[in-house]
Amino acid sequence: MYQLTTHASFDSAHFLSGYEGKCSNIHGHRWKLEVTVQSETLEQTGEIRGMVVDFGQLKDDIKKLADEFDHSLIIEDGTLKEKTVEALKEENFKMIFVDFRPTAESFAKYFYDRVKEIGYDVKLAKVYETPNNMAAYGE
């Protein structure tokens, strides 16, 4: 099985509603997304002959996904009071609402699914919340 891995990073803030500890407060990370795609065969013709996929295209696709979250506040739907959301909107903060708890584990699954939707055969998606702490998802 051939495997290709690339990564991208983004800076964003989040908090874990209902968590007892420091992560219940808004805090930021330099998140690193690392994605491994796979194939049993290599392309046989054309410009990408001898490749699984064009590394440049894979890299661009992963960077686009990461850039969606860059310099934003990631918020789990329903965890902030509407008054708070309105105040943040008035200040023109970039907020991204997700339908999951914004943990590294949940983001690993989220990015796995998104890369698969693009059309890649994804082996593993890893999300580093810090240089020493990583969650991975694969099927």
N, C-alpha and C positions, 0 to 999 in steps of 0.2 A: 504494500500500500504506500503510495506516495503521499507526503504531507508537506504543506506549506504553512508557515506561521508568519504573521505580521502583527504589528501593534500600533496603537494610537493612544493619545492621552487627552484628557480634558480636565479643567479646573471647575469645580462646582461645589455648592453647599447643599446640605440636607440635614435632616434630623429624624429621629425615630420616635414617633408619637407613642406614648404609653410605655416607653422603655425607662427603667429605673437606673439612671447613671448618666455619665457625661454626654452620651450620644443623644440624649433627649433634647439637648440644646442645639441650635443651628451652629453648624461647624463646616469647614471646608476641607476638601481633599484635592490632591492631584491624582485623579483616577487614571489607571492604565488599563486599557482594553487590549487583550492579546487573543487572537483568533487563529485556530488551526483548521485548515480545510484539507480534504483528502480526495484521492482518486486511485482506482486500481489501474488506470491506464493514463498514458500521455496522449496529447493531441497528435494526430498523425499527419495533418496537412496544414498548409497556410502559415501565416505569420507566427503563430504560437506553437508550431510543430516542435515536439520534444518537451512541452511544458504541460503542467496540470492546468494552470491558468496564467494569464499575464500578471506578474507580480505587481506591476504598476496599477493595473485595474483593481486588483484585490486591495492594495494599499489605499487607493483612492476611496473605494467603497467603505472600508473600515474607518477611515478618517472622517468621511461624511457622517457616519453614525455617531462617532465621538463628538464631532463639532456641533451636533444638535443640542448637546448638553453643556457645551462650554460656557463658562461664566454665567451660570444660571443657579437658581434656587430650585431644587427638586423637592416636590411636595407630594406626599401620598394624598390622593383624593379624600376629602372629608375630614382631614386632621387639623385644619385651621378654621377658626371662626370666620364667617363671611366678612365681618368688619375688618379683620386683619388682612384678608386677601384684598379687599377694596383699598385699604391703606397702602399696601405694597404696590398695587396697580397704579395708584395715584403717583407714586414715586418712580414709576416706569421701571421697576425691577423685572428682570427676565425670570419668569417662573415657568416651570414645566411640571404639570400635574401627571402623575402616574397612578395606575390602578393596582399598585403593589407597594409593599413596604420597601423603601429604597435602601436595601442592604446590598452588600457585595454579592451575596448568594442570589438574590432576586435579579440583580443586574446581569449576572452571568447567564441566567436563563433568558432574560429579555434579549440580550445581544445575540445569544445562540439562535433564538427564534428569528430575529431580524435578519441575520446573515443568511439563514436558511431561506427566508422569503425572497432574498435577492437572487437565489438560485445556486448557491454554493452547497457542496456536500460538507457540512461542518462536522468536524470531529470534536472540537472542544472550544469553549469560550471561557477565558479567564478574566477576572476583574480584580485588579489590585487596588485596594482602598488606601494602602500605604505601601512603601517598598517591601515591608516584611509580612504583610497580610493580604492573602489572595483567596478568592473563592472561584471555583470552576464548575461548569456545567457541560455535560456531554451525554449523548444517548448511545 
